[in-house]
């Protein structure tokens, strides 16, 4: 009984290892560059989501 559980568990572990489930690092989004942030900010301002004052403050924050 115990040996059957160990064999089944071992086979499952080998299948997971062979499929690469344990070897792939988690995917992360690439860090955004200031130009990407500026493009997003420009788009938000153009859509009217933020005021001129908010836009100018955020732009200063991005560029500094």
C-alpha positions in Angstrom: 0.0 0.0 0.0 2.7 2.5 1.0 4.9 1.5 -1.9 2.0 2.0 -4.3 1.6 5.6 -3.0 5.3 6.2 -3.3 5.4 4.9 -6.8 2.4 6.9 -8.0 3.8 10.1 -6.3 7.2 9.5 -7.8 5.8 9.1 -11.3 3.8 12.3 -10.8 6.9 14.1 -9.7 8.8 12.9 -12.7 6.1 14.0 -15.0 6.0 17.5 -13.5 9.8 17.7 -13.6 9.9 16.6 -17.2 7.3 19.1 -18.2 9.3 21.9 -16.8 6.8 23.0 -14.2 9.4 23.6 -11.6 12.1 25.1 -13.9 10.4 28.1 -15.4 10.6 31.4 -13.4 7.4 33.3 -13.0 6.8 35.8 -15.8 7.0 39.5 -15.0 6.1 42.5 -17.1 9.1 44.4 -18.3 9.7 47.6 -16.4 8.1 50.6 -18.1 10.3 53.3 -19.5 9.7 57.0 -19.0 8.5 57.3 -22.6 5.9 54.6 -22.0 4.7 56.4 -18.9 4.6 59.7 -20.7 2.5 58.1 -23.5 0.0 56.8 -21.0 -0.1 60.1 -19.3 -0.7 61.9 -22.6 -3.5 59.5 -23.4 -5.2 60.0 -20.0 -5.0 63.8 -20.5 -6.4 63.6 -24.0 -9.3 61.5 -22.8 -10.1 64.1 -20.1 -9.4 61.7 -17.2 -7.1 64.2 -15.5 -6.9 68.0 -15.2 -4.2 70.2 -16.7 -2.7 70.7 -13.2 -2.6 66.9 -12.6 -1.1 66.3 -16.0 1.7 68.9 -15.4 2.5 67.5 -11.9 2.6 63.9 -13.1 4.7 64.9 -16.1 7.2 66.6 -13.7 7.2 63.5 -11.5 8.0 61.2 -14.5 10.7 63.4 -16.0 12.6 64.0 -12.7 
